[in-house]
Structures are given as C-alpha cells and as structure tokens.
Amino acid sequence: MPEVFALSIIILLFSVIIHEVMHGLVALKFGDTTAQRAGRLTLNPIPHIDLFGTILLPAILIFTGSPILFGWAKPVPVNPLNFTSLRKGELFVSAAGILANFSLAILAAVIFHILNALPQTFPALLGSLLRFTVLINLVLGIFNLFPIPPLDGSKILLSQLPYKLAKSYQKLEPYGILILLILLMVPFGRASLLQTILGFFLNFFLKILGL
C-alpha cells in the first residue's frame, strides 16, 4: 500500500532525527555548542537527511522485502573536547540517541496496548504503524548498541575503558565499517550473522513489550 510505505518512511525519518537531535541536546548540556551552531538541534528533516542512509537504503530494503529495515541521518557534529566532563559527556551523549529510540518504542507499544484494550476497534493502519514504530526504534536502538566503531555502543564502551585499553580499542575505528559489512555478509542460518544477532535481541524486546 503506497500510504503505508510513505508513512513508514516518515516514521523512520522521524526516529533517526530524534536519535541525532538527542545527541546534540545532551552534548549542549555538557557544554558543547557545536550541534547548536550547526543548526542541527531541529526536527526539520532537511539538515539531517543523508541521501544514502535516510532515503536510498530504507527504500532498497523495503522494495527488496528485507525482514529488517533501518537507516540513519547525518551524524550530529559533537566536539568532546568542549565537554565539562569528558568521560561522563562521552557516555551520556553516546547513550542519548539509543535511549531516545528505546523510549519511542516503549511509548508506541503502550499506545498500542491502550488502544487494543478499548472496547471499540481502532483502524488496522494505525495498529500497523504503531507496531512499525516499535520495530524500527528497537532495531535502531539495538543496532547502535553494537560496540563497533562508529556506532554509539563503541563510544559508550570507550568511555568506560581504562586509558590503555581505550587507546588499543580506538585502533579498531578505521575498520569499523568493514567489520559491519563482514557481519552483514557472513551467513548464519537463513540470514547473515548481523541479522541473526539483531533478530535475537529484537524478538527478546518484542516479547517484553508484549508484541
């Protein structure tokens, strides 16, 4: 259905924008005004759109019938050197986008269950969109938790490692995308290793949310 496709893209766009804006807002709380000065603390999608990650990749995944849909917006610029507390700032700024996605997933699940409990039925389209909101935000949250550069999970881990281990871990950064591509291509059962890991945690959280 064209309207479902269009609304799904809008939900995905909104979800990745919220993810990035939260990085910038928390960075601002820790004294870094980089995102604010770049005009990125806005829900206006135009400054956040990444041609491949926000438009082309989601469209390709939808049209090819991929069981998992994801994407990204342009990363919000952050300068950790401006943080009032470097390690704490790195931790909270990196976690902010993930927590925003999990919060949106929980909110959509709660609304779905409330509507489902009402005596009158609600439109099937609304139910599908709420389920999609839960799904896409869980995927974004789980995916970004992976401790692989440049994903947020790697920065969360980096902020907690002792200095020497952190320096060694940072050496992985140039190879992060390659590692992700390998995980995406390496077969594991009927899917890739990356999809299998994502699917395992996705099903776990969906059960918790009762979906």
C-alpha positions in Angstrom: 0.0 0.0 0.0 1.5 3.4 -1.0 0.3 5.1 2.1 1.8 2.5 4.4 5.2 2.8 2.5 5.1 6.7 2.7 4.1 6.7 6.4 6.8 4.1 7.2 9.5 6.2 5.6 8.2 9.3 7.6 8.3 7.2 10.9 11.9 6.0 10.1 13.0 9.6 9.2 11.5 11.0 12.5 13.1 8.2 14.5 16.6 8.7 13.2 16.3 12.5 13.5 15.2 12.2 17.2 18.2 9.9 17.7 20.6 12.5 16.3 18.9 15.6 17.9 19.2 13.9 21.3 23.0 13.5 20.8 23.2 17.3 20.2 20.9 18.3 23.1 22.8 16.2 25.6 26.1 17.5 24.2 24.8 21.0 24.8 24.0 20.1 28.4 27.7 19.1 28.8 28.9 22.4 27.3 29.4 21.6 23.6 27.5 24.1 21.3 28.8 22.5 18.0 25.5 21.0 17.0 23.6 24.1 18.1 25.8 26.3 16.0 25.5 24.0 13.0 21.7 24.3 13.2 21.2 20.6 13.9 19.0 20.9 17.1 15.9 20.9 15.0 13.2 18.4 13.9 13.2 19.9 10.4 14.4 16.9 8.4 16.3 18.8 5.7 19.5 19.4 7.7 19.5 15.8 8.9 19.0 13.9 5.6 21.7 11.6 4.4 21.0 10.7 0.8 22.0 7.0 1.2 21.2 6.3 4.9 18.0 8.2 5.1 16.4 7.7 1.7 18.1 5.2 -0.6 18.9 2.4 1.8 15.5 2.2 3.5 13.8 2.3 0.1 16.1 -0.6 -1.2 15.3 -2.6 2.0 11.6 -2.1 1.6 11.4 -2.9 -2.1 13.6 -6.0 -1.7 11.4 -7.3 1.1 14.1 -7.2 3.8 12.9 -8.6 7.1 14.8 -5.8 8.9 14.5 -2.1 8.0 17.0 0.5 9.2 18.7 3.7 8.2 20.5 6.7 9.6 20.6 10.5 9.4 23.7 12.7 9.1 25.6 12.4 12.4 25.2 15.5 14.6 28.6 17.2 15.0 29.9 16.9 18.5 33.2 18.0 19.9 34.0 16.1 23.2 36.9 18.5 24.0 34.2 21.0 24.9 32.5 18.7 27.5 32.7 19.9 31.1 33.4 16.2 31.9 35.0 14.3 29.1 34.2 10.7 30.1 30.8 11.4 31.5 29.9 13.5 28.5 31.0 10.8 26.1 28.9 8.2 28.0 25.7 10.3 28.2 25.9 11.8 24.7 26.5 8.4 23.1 23.7 6.8 25.1 21.2 9.6 24.4 20.3 8.5 20.9 19.8 4.9 21.9 17.7 5.8 24.9 15.6 8.0 22.7 14.9 5.1 20.3 14.0 2.7 23.1 11.7 5.4 24.7 9.9 5.9 21.4 9.5 2.1 21.1 8.0 1.8 24.6 5.7 4.8 24.0 4.4 3.3 20.8 3.9 -0.1 22.5 2.0 1.5 25.4 -0.3 3.4 23.0 -0.9 0.2 21.0 -1.9 -1.8 24.1 -4.1 1.1 25.4 -6.0 1.2 22.1 -6.2 -2.6 22.0 -7.8 -2.6 25.4 -10.6 -0.2 24.4 -14.0 -1.7 23.7 -14.2 -0.2 20.2 -11.8 -1.3 17.5 -9.2 1.1 16.0 -8.1 1.3 12.4 -5.8 -1.5 11.3 -3.5 1.0 9.6 -2.9 2.8 12.9 -2.1 -0.5 14.6 0.4 -1.4 11.8 2.1 2.0 12.1 2.4 1.7 15.9 3.9 -1.8 15.5 6.3 -0.4 12.9 7.3 2.4 15.2 8.1 -0.1 17.9 10.0 -2.3 15.5 12.1 0.4 13.8 13.1 2.1 17.0 14.1 -1.2 18.6 16.2 -2.0 15.6 17.9 1.4 15.7 18.5 1.1 19.4 19.9 -2.4 19.3 22.0 -1.8 16.2 23.6 1.3 17.7 24.4 -0.6 20.9 26.9 -2.8 19.0 30.4 -2.0 20.3 31.7 -1.5 16.8 33.0 1.9 15.6 31.5 4.3 14.6 28.3 3.1 16.4 27.2 4.6 19.7 27.9 1.4 21.5 31.6 1.7 20.8 31.7 5.2 22.3 29.8 4.0 25.4 32.4 1.2 25.8 35.3 3.6 25.1 34.1 6.0 27.8 34.3 3.2 30.4 37.6 1.6 29.4 40.8 2.3 31.3 43.1 4.6 29.3 45.5 2.0 27.9 42.6 -0.3 26.8 40.8 2.7 25.3 43.8 3.6 23.2 44.0 0.0 21.9 40.3 -0.1 21.2 40.4 3.1 19.2 42.7 1.4 16.7 39.6 -0.5 15.5 37.9 2.7 14.3 39.3 2.7 10.7 38.0 -0.9 10.3 34.5 -0.4 11.9 32.6 -0.2 8.6 34.5 -3.2 7.2 33.6 -5.2 10.4 29.9 -4.3 10.0 30.0 -5.3 6.3 31.6 -8.7 7.1 28.9 -9.3 9.8 26.3 -8.4 7.2 27.7 -10.8 4.6 28.7 -13.8 6.7 25.9 -16.3 6.6 24.4 -17.7 9.8 21.5 -20.0 9.3 19.0 -18.4 6.9 20.3 -14.9 7.4 23.6 -13.0 7.9 25.3 -13.0 11.3 24.4 -9.3 11.8 20.7 -10.0 11.0 20.7 -13.0 13.3 22.1 -11.1 16.2 19.7 -8.2 15.6 16.8 -10.6 15.3 17.6 -12.4 18.5 17.6 -9.2 20.6 14.6 -7.8 18.6 12.5 -10.8 19.5 13.6 -10.6 23.1 12.5 -6.9 23.4 9.3 -7.5 21.4 8.3 -10.2 23.9 8.9 -7.8 26.8 6.7 -5.3 25.2 4.0 -7.9 24.5 4.1 -7.6 20.7 
